[in-house]
Amino acid sequence: MKRIGLAMVAIFALVGGIAFAEDMDVRALQAKLAAQEARLNDLQAKMYGASCDEQNVADGITSLRKNAVVTIGGTVNTRYFYRSGDIKSTYSNNAPGVAEDLSNDAAGGRVKVADYKHGDMYVSDAELEVKIDVNEYFDAYLNMDLQDTDKTEVSGIAQNYWVRWKNVCNTGFGLLVGRDTLKFGGITPYGAIGSFVKNNDGTGDVLVPRDDALDNAHFGYLGGGAANGGEGMLLNGNMVPTHTIWDHSRTTQINPYWETQDGSFKAELSLIQSIDTINGMQDARQADRDTHTKYRSANYGIGSGTLRFTWKPIEGLKLVASGMNLHAKNGSGRWNNRRTTSWGAAPEILDIATGAGLGAADTADNNFAANFGFEYRPCFFNRLNLWATYTHGWNEGWIEDQDSDVLSYGFGLDITEQLTFFAQGDYMRVKNDQGNIWHKSTGWAGYAGLIYTLPYGVNLEAGYRHEQFSFKDREGNKHTKAKADTIYAHLGFNF
């Protein structure tokens, strides 16, 4: 038995030694394979980086609470603009407080009352974007403005932030809550400047400003300062007539929607209180006082919102129809909708002979607008992209019976995969039935440029735009013309 035991020990020792030796060989082989894999991964990463292949998308990072995948990106745009323009009017530049000499019209017509020539280089956008994916039914988004601009005055550093339920119970219904772009219009024109349907409110890209000296001297003939605004025609803060625009990007809303499984049709309803403000309480103002002081917000009831339908009936074609109502029960005043938080007196209606005030303009509780547009990239010639959009507005700027028509149209041609030429035009007509001096306005613009996009996110652009507006009084006399030319260059980076 003792010999048997010794034999068994010898056998186990031999087998164990062989197994240990084999295990050492396996581990050594695994180490070599791991090192080889690391070298291959490093080589592959270098090859991806050198190729600049836009399909090579990095994985997102995990959120702090480890319940979502977070993808970070952003944009930086630097631009140089050279602008020139002038304003000519039959109303000459008299001294402040001196009544206007309306005989100028008979004595020689319009004279130049203001001209502008200046260049401006600035960082137009420096934004950080965060895309947050929780699962296939829920996501969120955050956009932060990294520079101090007019955008941050009323909306803070965070420009957009929303959460969204998608395709609830596989029904196609969804819900977005938070601050997002206005659900109105949406056919995007080419170019850094945009068109009359975009937010050209005098704070950036479009020239044609009002002349403050003339505001103060001439009873609001050329803008009217805070008290007039051209009888309601020039409430945007420049010589661009009051009209509806869709390019509002910071609107707090509740947005239920429904879309088909293939994305060919989408219906959106958006409930809002006001446009591009932090919250409703910031919109408060002091109303007329009788027995007590009254405070009201821009919209202290239900009534403001948008409805939009998007349909893609065939490949390459997108049709959009939308409506918007902005409700502001503001009594005799008007709500300044240009990204501010102030109320102002209703514009004064002027006497066409003397310029004297005849009383405040009647205001409306609702400013309504409808928009129709299309975008078409033919499948048989997909280098060409055609688009057009039309907007009609009623009671623009909450001035009763002030209506507008805006038509924008254009095309883009992809000369190569990286180089695009675009050209577009705009036409605008605004009629103020209450206005005597600022009764009708027409304007047009032409715009062309080149866009060159590199595969790693860098984009360059250069363009030229001309625009002009003319204004008539109730008797049909064309008393004022404003025009502007803009040449610009753009360097941007998206990551």
Steps between C-alpha positions, in 0.01 A plus 500: 500500500789729581645440154164567342475831691846608388414412144184709517693800639752468219226486240322810642829691515574414139152596381502819709837601359385445147178699567692784663740514208212502252325773702815711485511455124132600466550812711803601302303453178211707637739779595649500153152511342396789727810697410441431132136612529607822673745573219229433241252728680759778518579461132129500412438816706787677323364392164151629592643833610700539183211411271264772642217262421181663626347157555742429783290629788641474853296327766323720754600527862294369789307750711581565867202294610587232246148506357572658161752530221621858455641633174669842506547729201478861404572775251729801469436756224710809425382752243605825338232731361532815295174692484400814317163665451299817518158644575343763274183686590288799411523585869826693544708516815358802680610593848328316786169653584465683166192404299571307181498693173287278280570720199821299449300259289399769255839673515707207390386171645703273724838602639756284679443524873734224620767266364701216649836344419668271748675167543456255782694186590357294783433153633137456407454161667688310770266230623530169682241230428421196711287216364370261767363158403332298775332234288313471172197676653658784698769760431599857590702788360698797633651793311717760679618834363861553608522872426327814626263619227151640471381139505598458865326814622161335523576130470817443701795285405281195436321569171314171454417226744223247456397144575302281264298179508506336157261254340307435822381138510593476131208726403702771326402757764768696680539795738774763518511734801750782547662777299539425130458658157159642414286242319409733216634507145830321474608493135860604562658739250870481419758744624613666821265796458185310414198684363200710600347197674795476737574707807637818344411725793780752471734333749737332259509420133258734322586868477223753428486644855280792592659840538472608864557868428207498261295306752541779752452784255214393282210367698592142417506540124809277481427262783347717764711390795326322786185708463415426140671232295379642170133477600564129561681434169852497654472316830794268427756763593620563145369595157375148431118518523320314777425143392495142627823302511544134592864488608443513877721240669434549872127454551374320811223263398299185549513319167294183444544349154426194287702355213482194282737210545693585183517873584310607188236699693517696825241715680612732781304709749694744716359696794702809594464809716734734312801478268866497599466597865611330821155463656156654510556710809777693325233624263305685768411867460305763688160564347283809534400574857148584604416378851814284518813417302465213253785274392470274197731267310520486121264205496322431825263248347486231233533636150860493375625203306592346167383212284724350232469216247799355317446254213753320281283343228791383281873472533669838510182710545395664828179704542434713808184682612474680833301757691581712805301723732668733750248612761578812701201660668682826546231765499620823344866398506703263287729213590856536371561152358860558395667289771435760767288512813337842478168648413470823304235752419305442183655688205366845427303556180628814325339778301619473141526879456666610822637187666305578817373209707136405454477235772619150570460220247238237572658175614382141465509213747622249241777502241432204268712365215491211253796351314535263203825371358673223310848362448580271205816313406416300184615140511595520131726804569576499870768767475219758472292610799199729446302672777237766556297626794208743531366664817195721552452682828194674647521779762879502482663634815150491655412811296143448385461459122873499432561203269808362325596272211849350478623274220847344512639259242830368370715208400826330587723318252760250621784563256699227677436300815669778698422818303148649478381811317172658614281788387176625653259789500242663727192713450303675774184707512360656818186712521393693810137602453524742794824665392490833320869566431622140538208346313662252256841345454658270244846350501715248323841337538743298290763275652766263364800317641729197515533242778801269525486219756797288605438144625629568853248769589661816364281712272570819307251738345498828310205694365340826393150629577312810388171607653277805482168629627272787399215663693188683383248719679123469473495729195737270313814719526826303533670701773782276631739240358756292686756268346798294612780289354684233696819311411622238744738212560445216746721235662324241714574177679247239608598212724 
